[in-house]
Every structure is written in C-alpha cells, then in structure tokens.
Amino acid sequence: MRYAIIPLIISAVLHLLGFALADFASDSLFLLFPAGLYCVLSLLLLRGVIAAGWLTLVCMIGGVAGTLIEFTGPLIAPAPILIAIILADASTAALLIRGLWLARKSRSAV
C-alpha cells in the first residue's frame, strides 16, 4: 500500500495547484479539503493502517466521480489539472486495490 502514497500526494498537490491557478477563487475553496484529507490519509498509509487504505479507496472512487461531474458545469479549476487529478486518483485506487488484496492474501496464508 505504500506505493499508493506517491499518487495520493501528487493528487493533493494538484488540488492545491488547481486552487492557485483558479486565482484563489472562492468557488475553488472546495479543492483545499481533499488536499488536506489526502495528506492525513497518506500519513496513515505510511504507518500501515489498513482501515486508512479502505477509507482512501472510497475517497479515490468518490474523487474520480466528483471530478468527472465537474466537467458537466462550470469548472472550478483548469481542465488539465482536473484531468491530472482524475489520473492520480485512479492510479491511487488501483495501487490500493492491489495493496489491500495482497495484505488480505498474506493474512489468510498465516
């Protein structure tokens, strides 16, 4: 699960970058919450907390869905940043699925 930390931090940085590129607009304030949450989750993943892995996976699925929904209305950040967020969140989710699967597999072997 530690490999998932890298795209998770990239996603947090992209959220902050999107906020900055939107000229710190009040409509883009929403981008700060996921950035902070992802930083906290990355610290928990670094410590190996399995429950944090499941919570992060749910957040990544919601993050991809929420960012895709952003394309139906006025954008809160530049489109390339939103696309990069989708890619980072999807990468994190894929690595988390792999990590959680291997963790469950190794626990059942014991």
Buried (B, 14 or more C-beta within 10 A) or exposed (E): BEBBBBBBBBBBBBBBBBBEBBEEEEEBEBBBEBBEBBBEBBEBBEEEBBEBBEBBBEBBBEBBEBBEEBEEEEBBBEEEBBEBBBBBBBBBBBBBBEBBEEBEEEEEEE
